[in-house]
Amino acid sequence: MWPLYAAGFTTAFGAHAVAANLGGSSADAVTSLLTLGLLLALYDGAEVLLKPVFGTIADRIGARPMLLFGLAGFAVASGIYVLVDRPGWLWVARLGQGAAASAFSPAASALVARLNPSANHGRAFGSYGFYKSIGYTAGPLLGGGLVWLGGFRLLFGVMTVLAAAVAVWALIAVPAVPPLPRTRQTVVDLARRITDPQFLRPTAALAAATAALSVGVGFLPVTGASDGLGTIATGAAVSLLAATAAVVQPRTGRALDAGKLTTRTGIAAGLGLAALGFVSAALPGVAFLLVASALIGAGTGIITPLGFAALAASTPPERLGQTMGTAELGRELGDAGGPLFVAAIATVAVLDVGYLALAVLLALALLILSPARS
């Protein structure tokens, strides 16, 4: 399991170390809110297109080879910007990183489910989410320090070494999990599976949580900078969001396995906390920024292990890669759509109005969404 935890850390660190510093106060930061939104969405847009494809391939050839392929690709994509440190190549590197993450992220999720009994899926996905949240935590904070020391080139260099090291570790330590025999699936069968409420409900909740997380990581540093905080300080403020999620996820998973929490109650609570977080973000002052980070982190930390455990419980083992990849498609739509939604509103109004609009959407999701009870 440890290389899988490291893979989760890698994708989270790689995504958010860059995202949290794009709008900061460094020399090569992005100054346009619309450009910032597009750059944040680029990484996730690649994942939207490719995760279902790579998830299906993982079911056919095995999740381990896809994991290794994706980690190696992430190292190569990160190394591109190290070699060619120019603004235009930042777009290329982020697109390549998103494509590579599309390969190893659903493969890692499928392996978490395959290597653990169903009775422990809450704990397993909670632990996986914990180390992923450590990546979210270290990303803004450590990323801010690396950008301060050597710009984005140093940051991408660290990501190159990290992804390559995890790929070697996974090659050595992750056991081969052969693909399971599968019955023939028609397009109608696939459509029926992905429109089933048992798939749609947790996926929609994960999409809402990921939208909240992406907006928090990408735009709270902008709010912090307007309050007079520097690069490292804004990174630390956003790291509070990820640290809270890291603490909450394993506890949520254990509570689910012990029968002390249902997906219905947990997801509703998570959406409510995230909505309150963005209301707080719209209020002036550093104190409200910190409260917003904690609330958004708690909300997303509750939803994430519950959503993945529900998906694993309702999916045949031989289709785990496809299900996780397709569910990740929903997450990435939220991850890409959240920043674009807030950026578009902020462009015609102010950023605080974008926060409040997202809070309204999360509240509506809380009212409309009816997650499964188990």
SEMI-730543 format. One record per residue (C-alpha): residue number from 0; chain; x, z, y. Coordinates in pm, whole numbers. Layout:
REM SEMI-730543
ATOM  num  cadena      px      pz      py
ATOM  NUM       A       X       Z       Y
...
This chain:
REM SEMI-730543
ATOM  num  cadena      px      pz      py
ATOM    0       A       0       0       0
ATOM    1       A     283      69     247
ATOM    2       A     376    -295     310
ATOM    3       A       6    -363     371
ATOM    4       A      -2     -83     626
ATOM    5       A     308    -237     783
ATOM    6       A     139    -578     794
ATOM    7       A    -159    -423     973
ATOM    8       A      80    -258    1216
ATOM    9       A     257    -591    1276
ATOM   10       A     -53    -789    1371
ATOM   11       A    -181    -509    1594
ATOM   12       A     153    -449    1764
ATOM   13       A     218    -819    1809
ATOM   14       A    -123    -890    1956
ATOM   15       A    -151    -594    2191
ATOM   16       A     209    -552    2303
ATOM   17       A     174    -889    2474
ATOM   18       A    -193    -858    2574
ATOM   19       A    -151    -521    2744
ATOM   20       A     139    -645    2956
ATOM   21       A      19    -990    3057
ATOM   22       A    -166    -847    3355
ATOM   23       A      88    -578    3444
ATOM   24       A     341    -566    3724
ATOM   25       A     642    -731    3552
ATOM   26       A     816   -1038    3695
ATOM   27       A     657   -1275    3441
ATOM   28       A     310   -1120    3439
ATOM   29       A      -6   -1329    3479
ATOM   30       A    -168   -1292    3821
ATOM   31       A    -489   -1492    3771
ATOM   32       A    -773   -1309    3596
ATOM   33       A    -906   -1635    3454
ATOM   34       A    -562   -1731    3317
ATOM   35       A    -530   -1381    3174
ATOM   36       A    -863   -1418    2997
ATOM   37       A    -763   -1757    2856
ATOM   38       A    -428   -1627    2728
ATOM   39       A    -597   -1327    2568
ATOM   40       A    -849   -1560    2403
ATOM   41       A    -588   -1812    2281
ATOM   42       A    -446   -1587    2009
ATOM   43       A    -792   -1501    1886
ATOM   44       A    -923   -1856    1918
ATOM   45       A    -669   -1967    1658
ATOM   46       A    -788   -1687    1431
ATOM   47       A   -1152   -1789    1478
ATOM   48       A   -1078   -2135    1341
ATOM   49       A    -836   -2046    1063
ATOM   50       A    -921   -1707     913
ATOM   51       A   -1213   -1827     697
ATOM   52       A    -998   -2116     575
ATOM   53       A    -699   -1899     485
ATOM   54       A    -928   -1635     332
ATOM   55       A   -1078   -1894      98
ATOM   56       A    -732   -2024       4
ATOM   57       A    -621   -1666     -69
ATOM   58       A    -901   -1637    -325
ATOM   59       A    -769   -1949    -498
ATOM   60       A    -393   -1891    -496
ATOM   61       A    -382   -1512    -463
ATOM   62       A    -374   -1284    -159
ATOM   63       A      -4   -1194    -195
ATOM   64       A     133   -1548    -138
ATOM   65       A     -91   -1586     167
ATOM   66       A      31   -1251     299
ATOM   67       A     393   -1362     271
ATOM   68       A     324   -1704     424
ATOM   69       A     149   -1551     724
ATOM   70       A     419   -1292     794
ATOM   71       A     692   -1557     778
ATOM   72       A     491   -1780    1011
ATOM   73       A     447   -1495    1259
ATOM   74       A     824   -1444    1268
ATOM   75       A     881   -1815    1334
ATOM   76       A     617   -1832    1608
ATOM   77       A     761   -1525    1781
ATOM   78       A    1111   -1669    1761
ATOM   79       A    1000   -1982    1946
ATOM   80       A     961   -1794    2273
ATOM   81       A    1294   -1616    2219
ATOM   82       A    1468   -1953    2200
ATOM   83       A    1271   -2117    2482
ATOM   84       A    1189   -1856    2747
ATOM   85       A     957   -2060    2969
ATOM   86       A     596   -1990    3080
ATOM   87       A     453   -2297    2906
ATOM   88       A     602   -2191    2573
ATOM   89       A     421   -1858    2594
ATOM   90       A     102   -2050    2519
ATOM   91       A     266   -2219    2220
ATOM   92       A     405   -1893    2083
ATOM   93       A      73   -1709    2117
ATOM   94       A    -111   -1994    1947
ATOM   95       A     140   -1986    1661
ATOM   96       A     116   -1609    1629
ATOM   97       A    -263   -1631    1612
ATOM   98       A    -247   -1898    1340
ATOM   99       A      -1   -1691    1136
ATOM  100       A    -210   -1375    1173
ATOM  101       A    -505   -1579    1043
ATOM  102       A    -319   -1607     714
ATOM  103       A    -190   -1256     652
ATOM  104       A    -463   -1041     809
ATOM  105       A    -754   -1129     572
ATOM  106       A    -507   -1135     281
ATOM  107       A    -401    -778     362
ATOM  108       A    -765    -664     386
ATOM  109       A    -845    -825      50
ATOM  110       A    -545    -654    -110
ATOM  111       A    -655    -317      30
ATOM  112       A    -988    -365    -145
ATOM  113       A    -839    -499    -470
ATOM  114       A    -576    -224    -504
ATOM  115       A    -822      64    -452
ATOM  116       A   -1135     167    -645
ATOM  117       A   -1464     117    -461
ATOM  118       A   -1521     493    -437
ATOM  119       A   -1210     518    -219
ATOM  120       A   -1271     216       3
ATOM  121       A   -1363     431     302
ATOM  122       A   -1038     625     279
ATOM  123       A    -835     309     204
ATOM  124       A    -967     112     499
ATOM  125       A    -946     423     716
ATOM  126       A    -576     456     632
ATOM  127       A    -518      84     684
ATOM  128       A    -697     108    1017
ATOM  129       A    -490     414    1107
ATOM  130       A    -160     226    1079
ATOM  131       A    -312     -74    1251
ATOM  132       A    -412     157    1535
ATOM  133       A     -58     290    1546
ATOM  134       A      38     -69    1618
ATOM  135       A    -224     -83    1891
ATOM  136       A     -84     244    2027
ATOM  137       A     281     142    2017
ATOM  138       A     205    -208    2141
ATOM  139       A     108    -134    2502
ATOM  140       A     352     157    2540
ATOM  141       A     660      20    2360
ATOM  142       A     575    -330    2475
ATOM  143       A     569    -211    2836
ATOM  144       A     912     -56    2791
ATOM  145       A    1054    -371    2630
ATOM  146       A     909    -593    2903
ATOM  147       A    1055    -359    3164
ATOM  148       A    1399    -379    2996
ATOM  149       A    1419    -749    2917
ATOM  150       A    1094    -928    2992
ATOM  151       A     872   -1102    2738
ATOM  152       A    1176   -1259    2571
ATOM  153       A    1296    -920    2445
ATOM  154       A     945    -830    2332
ATOM  155       A     911   -1150    2130
ATOM  156       A    1255   -1090    1981
ATOM  157       A    1146    -751    1851
ATOM  158       A     831    -907    1703
ATOM  159       A    1043   -1171    1528
ATOM  160       A    1256    -908    1356
ATOM  161       A     955    -690    1272
ATOM  162       A     754    -967    1105
ATOM  163       A    1055   -1091     908
ATOM  164       A    1136    -739     785
ATOM  165       A     778    -674     673
ATOM  166       A     770   -1010     492
ATOM  167       A    1080    -914     292
ATOM  168       A     935    -569     218
ATOM  169       A     607    -718      99
ATOM  170       A     796    -968    -121
ATOM  171       A     973    -678    -292
ATOM  172       A     701    -413    -312
ATOM  173       A     351    -565    -313
ATOM  174       A     235    -628    -672
ATOM  175       A     105    -965    -779
ATOM  176       A    -275    -958    -782
ATOM  177       A    -387   -1271    -968
ATOM  178       A    -695   -1453    -838
ATOM  179       A   -1010   -1376   -1033
ATOM  180       A   -1220   -1642   -1209
ATOM  181       A   -1488   -1771    -977
ATOM  182       A   -1816   -1945   -1037
ATOM  183       A   -1869   -2268    -850
ATOM  184       A   -2005   -2208    -500
ATOM  185       A   -2209   -2461    -308
ATOM  186       A   -2248   -2480      67
ATOM  187       A   -2596   -2336      23
ATOM  188       A   -2454   -2039    -170
ATOM  189       A   -2200   -1974     106
ATOM  190       A   -2465   -2000     375
ATOM  191       A   -2687   -1759     184
ATOM  192       A   -2406   -1505     153
ATOM  193       A   -2299   -1510     518
ATOM  194       A   -2657   -1489     644
ATOM  195       A   -2738   -1191     424
ATOM  196       A   -2799    -877     634
ATOM  197       A   -2544    -693     420
ATOM  198       A   -2283    -930     563
ATOM  199       A   -2423    -988     911
ATOM  200       A   -2477    -624    1009
ATOM  201       A   -2125    -490     955
ATOM  202       A   -1973    -815    1083
ATOM  203       A   -2174    -799    1406
ATOM  204       A   -2073    -436    1453
ATOM  205       A   -1706    -525    1396
ATOM  206       A   -1736    -810    1648
ATOM  207       A   -1877    -575    1912
ATOM  208       A   -1605    -317    1846
ATOM  209       A   -1331    -578    1864
ATOM  210       A   -1469    -716    2192
ATOM  211       A   -1456    -366    2338
ATOM  212       A   -1103    -310    2210
ATOM  213       A    -973    -642    2340
ATOM  214       A   -1122    -594    2686
ATOM  215       A    -989    -240    2700
ATOM  216       A    -636    -341    2607
ATOM  217       A    -631    -650    2827
ATOM  218       A    -806    -530    3143
ATOM  219       A    -757    -155    3168
ATOM  220       A    -392    -220    3269
ATOM  221       A    -526    -428    3559
ATOM  222       A    -741    -134    3665
ATOM  223       A    -443      99    3625
ATOM  224       A    -224    -127    3838
ATOM  225       A    -489    -128    4112
ATOM  226       A    -478     254    4098
ATOM  227       A    -103     243    4160
ATOM  228       A      27     288    3804
ATOM  229       A     342     106    3689
ATOM  230       A     397     -96    3371
ATOM  231       A     493     195    3146
ATOM  232       A     221     421    3288
ATOM  233       A     -51     160    3232
ATOM  234       A      84     103    2881
ATOM  235       A      62     475    2813
ATOM  236       A    -295     488    2945
ATOM  237       A    -403     203    2718
ATOM  238       A    -214     357    2427
ATOM  239       A    -450     653    2454
ATOM  240       A    -726     412    2349
ATOM  241       A    -539     308    2034
ATOM  242       A    -417     661    1959
ATOM  243       A    -774     788    1964
ATOM  244       A    -881     509    1730
ATOM  245       A    -589     595    1499
ATOM  246       A    -697     960    1474
ATOM  247       A   -1064     878    1424
ATOM  248       A   -1041     607    1156
ATOM  249       A    -906     806     857
ATOM  250       A   -1150    1088     927
ATOM  251       A   -1437     843     942
ATOM  252       A   -1333     686     612
ATOM  253       A   -1310    1023     439
ATOM  254       A   -1650    1125     574
ATOM  255       A   -1801     801     440
ATOM  256       A   -1654     850      91
ATOM  257       A   -1773    1212      85
ATOM  258       A   -2128    1111     177
ATOM  259       A   -2117    1301     506
ATOM  260       A   -2165     986     713
ATOM  261       A   -2360     664     673
ATOM  262       A   -2276     328     822
ATOM  263       A   -2604     334    1016
ATOM  264       A   -2528     660    1196
ATOM  265       A   -2158     593    1242
ATOM  266       A   -2192     242    1384
ATOM  267       A   -2465     352    1625
ATOM  268       A   -2244     636    1749
ATOM  269       A   -1946     402    1786
ATOM  270       A   -2137     149    1994
ATOM  271       A   -2272     422    2219
ATOM  272       A   -1928     572    2280
ATOM  273       A   -1776     231    2363
ATOM  274       A   -2056     156    2610
ATOM  275       A   -1999     488    2784
ATOM  276       A   -1629     407    2795
ATOM  277       A   -1681      95    3002
ATOM  278       A   -1916     276    3236
ATOM  279       A   -1633     523    3292
ATOM  280       A   -1384     238    3344
ATOM  281       A   -1595     111    3634
ATOM  282       A   -1558     445    3817
ATOM  283       A   -1262     489    4056
ATOM  284       A    -961     703    3972
ATOM  285       A    -699     748    3703
ATOM  286       A    -897    1030    3539
ATOM  287       A   -1189     798    3463
ATOM  288       A    -944     538    3330
ATOM  289       A    -815     792    3076
ATOM  290       A   -1169     896    2980
ATOM  291       A   -1258     530    2932
ATOM  292       A    -957     476    2703
ATOM  293       A   -1050     775    2487
ATOM  294       A   -1418     678    2458
ATOM  295       A   -1350     313    2376
ATOM  296       A   -1088     417    2120
ATOM  297       A   -1325     662    1954
ATOM  298       A   -1605     408    1938
ATOM  299       A   -1396     132    1786
ATOM  300       A   -1225     379    1553
ATOM  301       A   -1557     485    1405
ATOM  302       A   -1694     134    1358
ATOM  303       A   -1391     -37    1201
ATOM  304       A   -1351     142     863
ATOM  305       A   -1729     162     818
ATOM  306       A   -1769    -211     871
ATOM  307       A   -1490    -313     632
ATOM  308       A   -1597     -66     363
ATOM  309       A   -1953    -201     382
ATOM  310       A   -1827    -558     345
ATOM  311       A   -1606    -470      47
ATOM  312       A   -1892    -287    -124
ATOM  313       A   -2129    -585     -96
ATOM  314       A   -1880    -859    -198
ATOM  315       A   -1788    -982    -549
ATOM  316       A   -1415    -912    -604
ATOM  317       A   -1337   -1280    -660
ATOM  318       A   -1473   -1362    -310
ATOM  319       A   -1303   -1085    -113
ATOM  320       A   -1061   -1318      66
ATOM  321       A   -1340   -1548     180
ATOM  322       A   -1560   -1259     290
ATOM  323       A   -1282   -1084     480
ATOM  324       A   -1174   -1410     641
ATOM  325       A   -1528   -1497     745
ATOM  326       A   -1590   -1145     871
ATOM  327       A   -1266   -1169    1067
ATOM  328       A   -1414   -1484    1223
ATOM  329       A   -1690   -1266    1366
ATOM  330       A   -1434   -1013    1486
ATOM  331       A   -1225   -1279    1655
ATOM  332       A   -1529   -1426    1827
ATOM  333       A   -1573   -1081    1979
ATOM  334       A   -1201   -1053    2045
ATOM  335       A   -1195   -1386    2228
ATOM  336       A   -1542   -1369    2381
ATOM  337       A   -1506   -1019    2525
ATOM  338       A   -1214   -1099    2758
ATOM  339       A   -1363   -1434    2857
ATOM  340       A   -1698   -1272    2936
ATOM  341       A   -1543   -1000    3151
ATOM  342       A   -1298   -1242    3316
ATOM  343       A   -1576   -1485    3408
ATOM  344       A   -1784   -1211    3570
ATOM  345       A   -1481   -1062    3744
ATOM  346       A   -1394   -1404    3887
ATOM  347       A   -1729   -1433    4069
ATOM  348       A   -1772   -1059    4137
ATOM  349       A   -1523    -776    4068
ATOM  350       A   -1371    -636    3750
ATOM  351       A   -1588    -323    3760
ATOM  352       A   -1899    -541    3737
ATOM  353       A   -1751    -705    3428
ATOM  354       A   -1703    -362    3270
ATOM  355       A   -2064    -268    3341
ATOM  356       A   -2193    -597    3202
ATOM  357       A   -2005    -539    2877
ATOM  358       A   -2143    -183    2862
ATOM  359       A   -2494    -329    2885
ATOM  360       A   -2422    -571    2598
ATOM  361       A   -2292    -287    2379
ATOM  362       A   -2599     -80    2458
ATOM  363       A   -2820    -375    2363
ATOM  364       A   -2629    -411    2037
ATOM  365       A   -2696     -43    1971
ATOM  366       A   -3068    -103    2019
ATOM  367       A   -3093    -434    1832
ATOM  368       A   -2846    -389    1549
ATOM  369       A   -2978    -207    1245
ATOM  370       A   -2677    -147    1020
ATOM  371       A   -2722     -91     651
ATOM  372       A   -2756     271     540
ATOM  373       A   -2480     255     284
